[in-house]
Structures are given as structure tokens and as C-alpha cells.
């Protein structure tokens, strides 16, 4: 009855919850897993880092990086956020 009343005024969906507010949810026997894999992949693609090699830190200071940017097109604060 509650869901029917909501449907009269709002566009709602019902069913299994797999994603909510940009987070993915997975029910397992040992608990619930919540992650932001899709969001993270979009950020990586946005900053053209999909082909980057993994490193322990975002910016290796020994190769001459600056505090303001990583490369010429990536603002460091935005990437870190």
C-alpha cells in the first residue's frame, strides 16, 4: 500500500538494490559489499589514466612532478579528491 501511494506522486523503482547514489552493493553470505567501482572507472577515464601503470603513490617526486599538477592536463587536487 505504501509503495502504491508513492507511485502516485513519484517515479519509483522496486526490486533488488544493486546500486544507489553511485555506489554498487552486493549481498554475499558473509555480508554486504559496498564499492564505487563505476565512479572510480569514470574518474580514471576522465583524466586519461586508463592506460597508466600502477604505482604506490599518485605522483613520484623523483621524476620532477609539481605540487599543482600531474602532467600538463590533470589538476592534482581534483585527481586526489
Rosetta blueprint (number, residue, H / E / L):
1 X L
2 X H
3 X H
4 X H
5 X H
6 X H
7 X H
8 X H
9 X H
10 X L
11 X L
12 X L
13 X L
14 X L
15 X L
16 X L
17 X L
18 X L
19 X E
20 X E
21 X L
22 X L
23 X E
24 X E
25 X E
26 X E
27 X E
28 X E
29 X L
30 X L
31 X E
32 X E
33 X E
34 X E
35 X E
36 X L
37 X H
38 X H
39 X H
40 X H
41 X H
42 X H
43 X H
44 X H
45 X H
46 X H
47 X L
48 X L
49 X L
50 X L
51 X L
52 X L
53 X L
54 X L
55 X L
56 X L
57 X L
58 X L
59 X L
60 X L
61 X H
62 X H
63 X H
64 X L
65 X L
66 X L
67 X L
68 X L
69 X E
70 X E
71 X L
72 X L
73 X L
74 X E
75 X E
76 X H
77 X H
78 X H
79 X H
80 X H
81 X L
